[in-house]
Amino acid sequence: MRIGPVGLILTCALAGVLIGCREDAKASALKAADQAAWAEKQNEDDVAKVSTGLAAGAKEFLPLYANGGDPHADPQEARATLFRARHDVPELNAAKTTFSVLVDTQGIGIRNDLEQDSMAGANLFAIFPSLKTPKDGFTSATGAFKPESSPAQNDRAQNDRTWVGVMPVKKSDGTAGGYYLTGYTFRQYAFQLQDALKQKMSDDMAKRHDNAKFPVFYLMLFDATGAYGPPMTPDVNESQVKDLDLVSKTASAPAQGVVNISDRDFGYAATRLPSFGPDVGVVVLRSEI
C-alpha cells in the first residue's frame, strides 16, 4: 500500500518522536546509573551500621543467660531486650531494620520484636542455610520466609526475600548462648532506599533551582529469583525487570539500558550490592516527564 504525502509526514513525525523518546530514555539511564551507585553506597553504610549495632546490642542479652538462665522460659523479657537494643543502640536505631529476633544455638526462634510473633518456634537456620555454622563474629545471609513466618505485614508477603545480619550472644563463659538477628525484607528495604533517593533528588533540584518536572522513577532489589520493589510497585514493572536478567548483566560490572514498560520508555541502571550478598543488586528505573 502506497503512503500518501500526509501519511509520510505523519510516519516520519512518529518515527522522530520514537527516536527522541529513546534518546531521552538513554539520558535517563545515565542519571539512573549515578542513583544506583548512590544506593550501593547507602547499602554499604546501612550494613556497617547493622554490624556495629549488633555487636553492641548483643551485650544487652547477657542477663538473660545469667546463672544458667534460658530465654525460652521468658520470651516477653527477650522481646523487651530486643526493643531496648534497637532503641538504645544508635546504629541499630539509624539502620531502621524491619525486624529483630533472638534465636537459640539451633536457630529456633525465641522471640522477635514484632507485635505478632510468627518466628517463635521457627527454624531460622533452615530459612537461612548458611547460618547453620555461624561465624564467631558478624555474618549475614539472604533467604525467604514462609508466608506464615514472614515479618512482612502486607499481601505480597508470599513474594519477598529477606536479608539478615547475625551476631552471637555470648554468655559469661564466652560460649554462644544464642544469636541476635536483625534484617530487612527486600521490599521494605527497597521502600527505604526509594524514599531516601526521592528526598535526595528533591533536595538536589532545590539546590540547583531546577524547575523541571520530577521524573517517574522506581527502585527495586533483585537477585536470581526476581525483582522486589516497594509494596506499591506495579507487578508489570517487577516482571519486566525480572526478564532483563540483571544478575547476568551485572556479573562483571554495573549495567544500564532502556526498557519499555506500559508504553513508557525507562532508562535503567543496575549494580550489585556486595554487602547484601554476591547475587543481590539494586536497579533504578527512570523516565523524564
C-alpha positions as CSV (number, residue, x, y, z in Angstrom):
1,M,0.0,0.0,0.0
2,R,1.3,3.4,-1.0
3,I,1.6,6.0,1.7
4,G,0.5,9.5,0.6
5,P,2.3,12.7,1.5
6,V,0.3,13.4,4.6
7,G,0.8,9.8,5.8
8,L,4.5,10.0,5.1
9,I,4.8,13.2,7.1
10,L,2.9,11.6,10.0
11,T,5.0,8.4,9.8
12,C,8.3,10.4,9.8
13,A,7.0,12.6,12.7
14,L,6.1,9.4,14.6
15,A,9.5,7.9,14.0
16,G,11.1,11.1,15.1
17,V,9.1,11.0,18.4
18,L,10.0,7.4,19.0
19,I,13.7,8.1,18.3
20,G,13.5,11.2,20.6
21,C,11.9,9.2,23.4
22,R,14.5,6.5,23.0
23,E,17.3,9.1,23.3
24,D,15.6,10.6,26.4
25,A,15.5,7.2,27.9
26,K,19.2,6.7,27.3
27,A,19.8,10.0,29.1
28,S,17.6,8.8,31.9
29,A,19.8,5.7,32.1
30,L,22.9,7.8,32.7
31,K,21.2,9.6,35.5
32,A,19.9,6.3,36.9
33,A,23.5,5.0,37.0
34,D,24.5,7.7,39.4
35,Q,21.5,6.9,41.5
36,A,22.2,3.2,41.6
37,A,25.8,3.9,42.6
38,W,24.4,6.1,45.4
39,A,22.1,3.3,46.5
40,E,25.0,0.9,46.6
41,K,26.9,3.2,48.9
42,Q,23.9,3.7,51.1
43,N,23.5,-0.1,51.4
44,E,27.2,-0.4,52.4
45,D,26.6,2.2,55.1
46,D,23.4,0.5,56.3
47,V,25.1,-2.9,56.7
48,A,28.0,-1.3,58.5
49,K,25.5,0.2,61.0
50,V,23.9,-3.2,61.4
51,S,27.2,-4.9,62.0
52,T,28.4,-2.3,64.6
53,G,24.9,-2.2,66.2
54,L,24.6,-5.9,66.6
55,A,27.9,-6.1,68.3
56,A,26.8,-3.6,70.9
57,G,23.2,-4.9,71.1
58,A,24.2,-8.5,71.7
59,K,25.7,-7.5,75.1
60,E,22.2,-6.5,76.2
61,F,21.1,-10.1,76.2
62,L,23.8,-11.3,78.7
63,P,21.4,-11.1,81.8
64,L,19.0,-13.5,80.1
65,Y,21.7,-16.2,80.3
66,A,23.0,-15.4,83.8
67,N,23.0,-18.2,86.3
68,G,22.0,-20.8,83.8
69,G,19.1,-18.8,82.5
70,D,17.2,-19.8,79.4
71,P,15.4,-17.1,77.4
72,H,12.9,-19.7,76.2
73,A,11.4,-19.5,79.7
74,D,10.6,-15.8,79.4
75,P,10.1,-14.8,75.8
76,Q,8.5,-11.4,76.8
77,E,11.7,-10.4,78.5
78,A,13.5,-11.4,75.3
79,R,11.2,-9.1,73.4
80,A,11.8,-6.3,75.9
81,T,15.5,-6.7,75.4
82,L,15.1,-6.6,71.6
83,F,13.2,-3.3,71.9
84,R,15.9,-1.9,74.3
85,A,18.7,-2.9,72.0
86,R,17.1,-1.4,68.9
87,H,16.3,1.9,70.6
88,D,19.3,2.3,72.8
89,V,22.0,1.4,70.2
90,P,22.3,4.4,67.9
91,E,23.5,2.4,64.9
92,L,20.5,0.0,65.1
93,N,18.1,2.9,65.5
94,A,19.6,4.6,62.4
95,A,19.6,1.4,60.3
96,K,15.7,1.0,60.6
97,T,15.7,-2.7,60.1
98,T,12.3,-4.4,59.5
99,F,12.6,-6.8,62.5
100,S,14.9,-8.3,65.1
101,V,14.8,-11.7,66.7
102,L,16.7,-13.8,69.2
103,V,17.3,-17.4,68.4
104,D,18.9,-20.3,70.3
105,T,22.0,-22.1,69.2
106,Q,20.0,-24.4,67.0
107,G,18.4,-21.5,65.2
108,I,15.0,-21.8,66.8
109,G,13.2,-18.5,67.2
110,I,12.7,-17.5,70.8
111,R,11.0,-14.1,70.2
112,N,11.0,-11.3,67.7
113,D,10.2,-7.6,68.3
114,L,7.0,-7.5,66.3
115,E,3.6,-7.4,67.9
116,Q,2.6,-10.8,66.4
117,D,5.5,-13.2,66.6
118,S,5.3,-15.8,63.8
119,M,9.0,-16.6,64.2
120,A,8.8,-18.1,67.6
121,G,9.5,-21.8,67.2
122,A,10.5,-21.5,63.6
123,N,13.9,-22.8,62.5
124,L,15.6,-19.7,61.1
125,F,18.7,-21.7,60.2
126,A,16.6,-23.7,57.8
127,I,15.4,-20.5,56.2
128,F,19.0,-19.2,56.0
129,P,21.0,-22.4,55.5
130,S,24.4,-20.6,55.5
131,L,23.8,-19.7,59.2
132,K,23.9,-23.4,60.3
133,T,27.6,-22.8,61.1
134,P,27.6,-19.2,62.2
135,K,30.9,-17.3,62.5
136,D,32.2,-16.1,65.8
137,G,31.5,-12.5,64.8
138,F,29.2,-10.7,62.4
139,T,27.8,-12.7,59.4
140,S,24.9,-12.2,57.1
141,A,22.6,-14.2,54.8
142,T,19.6,-14.0,52.5
143,G,16.6,-16.3,52.3
144,A,12.8,-16.4,52.0
145,F,10.4,-16.8,54.9
146,K,7.4,-19.0,54.5
147,P,4.2,-16.9,54.5
148,E,3.2,-17.9,58.0
149,S,6.6,-16.8,59.5
150,S,7.2,-13.8,57.3
151,P,7.9,-10.4,59.0
152,A,6.2,-8.6,56.1
153,Q,2.7,-7.2,57.0
154,N,1.2,-6.9,53.5
155,D,-0.4,-9.0,50.8
156,R,2.9,-9.5,49.0
157,A,4.5,-11.4,51.9
158,Q,4.5,-14.6,49.9
159,N,6.7,-13.0,47.3
160,D,9.6,-11.4,49.1
161,R,13.1,-12.1,50.2
162,T,14.9,-11.2,53.4
163,W,18.5,-10.2,54.3
164,V,19.7,-10.7,57.9
165,G,22.7,-9.7,59.9
166,V,23.7,-12.1,62.7
167,M,25.8,-11.8,65.8
168,P,26.4,-14.4,68.5
169,V,25.2,-13.6,72.0
170,K,28.0,-14.6,74.4
171,K,27.4,-16.0,77.9
172,S,29.7,-15.1,80.7
173,D,31.9,-18.1,80.0
174,G,32.4,-16.8,76.4
175,T,30.3,-19.5,74.7
176,A,27.4,-18.7,72.4
177,G,24.1,-18.8,74.2
178,G,22.1,-17.9,71.1
179,Y,22.2,-15.5,68.1
180,Y,20.8,-12.0,67.7
181,L,19.4,-11.4,64.2
182,T,18.1,-8.3,62.6
183,G,17.3,-7.6,59.0
184,Y,15.2,-6.2,56.1
185,T,12.7,-7.7,53.8
186,F,13.7,-6.8,50.3
187,R,10.5,-4.8,49.7
188,Q,10.8,-2.8,52.9
189,Y,14.4,-2.0,52.3
190,A,13.6,-1.0,48.6
191,F,11.0,1.3,50.0
192,Q,13.5,2.9,52.4
193,L,16.1,3.4,49.6
194,Q,13.5,4.7,47.2
195,D,12.1,7.2,49.8
196,A,15.6,8.4,50.7
197,L,16.5,8.7,47.0
198,K,13.3,10.7,46.3
199,Q,14.3,13.1,49.1
200,K,17.8,13.4,47.8
201,M,16.5,14.2,44.3
202,S,14.2,16.8,45.6
203,D,17.0,18.4,47.7
204,D,19.4,18.4,44.7
205,M,16.8,20.0,42.5
206,A,16.1,22.7,45.1
207,K,19.8,23.5,45.4
208,R,20.1,23.9,41.6
209,H,16.9,25.9,41.5
210,D,15.7,23.3,39.0
211,N,12.1,23.8,38.0
212,A,12.0,20.6,35.8
213,K,9.2,18.1,36.4
214,F,10.0,15.3,38.8
215,P,10.8,12.1,36.8
216,V,8.9,8.9,37.1
217,F,11.2,6.5,38.9
218,Y,11.2,3.2,40.7
219,L,13.9,1.4,42.8
220,M,13.9,-2.4,43.2
221,L,16.2,-5.0,44.6
222,F,16.9,-8.1,42.5
223,D,18.5,-11.5,42.7
224,A,18.3,-14.7,40.8
225,T,14.7,-15.3,41.9
226,G,13.3,-12.0,40.7
227,A,12.8,-8.3,41.3
228,Y,11.4,-6.8,44.5
229,G,10.1,-3.3,44.8
230,P,8.3,-1.3,47.5
231,P,4.7,-2.5,48.2
232,M,3.0,-0.3,45.7
233,T,5.3,-1.1,42.7
234,P,3.3,-2.3,39.7
235,D,3.6,-6.0,39.1
236,V,4.4,-5.4,35.4
237,N,7.5,-3.4,36.5
238,E,8.8,-6.3,38.5
239,S,8.0,-8.7,35.7
240,Q,9.8,-6.7,33.1
241,V,12.8,-6.2,35.3
242,K,13.0,-9.9,36.1
243,D,13.1,-10.5,32.3
244,L,16.1,-8.3,32.0
245,D,18.2,-10.9,33.8
246,L,20.1,-8.3,35.7
247,V,22.1,-10.9,37.7
248,S,23.8,-11.9,34.4
249,K,24.1,-8.4,33.1
250,T,25.8,-7.2,36.3
251,A,28.1,-10.2,36.7
252,S,31.3,-8.2,36.0
253,A,30.2,-4.5,36.1
254,P,27.1,-2.3,36.6
255,A,24.7,-2.4,33.7
256,Q,22.3,0.1,32.1
257,G,19.9,0.3,29.2
258,V,16.4,1.1,28.0
259,V,13.2,-0.8,28.7
260,N,9.6,-0.1,27.6
261,I,7.0,-0.7,30.3
262,S,3.3,0.0,29.7
263,D,4.2,2.2,26.6
264,R,6.7,4.3,28.5
265,D,10.4,4.2,27.9
266,F,12.5,4.0,31.0
267,G,16.3,4.3,31.3
268,Y,17.5,1.7,33.8
269,A,20.7,1.2,35.7
270,A,21.6,-1.8,37.9
271,T,24.5,-2.7,40.2
272,R,25.3,-5.4,42.7
273,L,25.1,-4.9,46.4
274,P,28.1,-6.9,47.7
275,S,27.1,-6.1,51.3
276,F,23.8,-7.9,50.9
277,G,25.3,-10.9,49.1
278,P,27.1,-12.0,45.9
279,D,24.0,-12.2,43.7
280,V,21.9,-9.3,45.2
281,G,21.6,-6.0,43.4
282,V,19.7,-2.8,43.0
283,V,18.1,-1.3,39.9
284,V,16.7,2.2,39.3
285,L,14.1,2.8,36.6
286,R,13.8,6.4,35.5
287,S,11.7,8.3,32.9
288,E,11.8,12.0,32.4
289,I,8.5,13.9,32.1
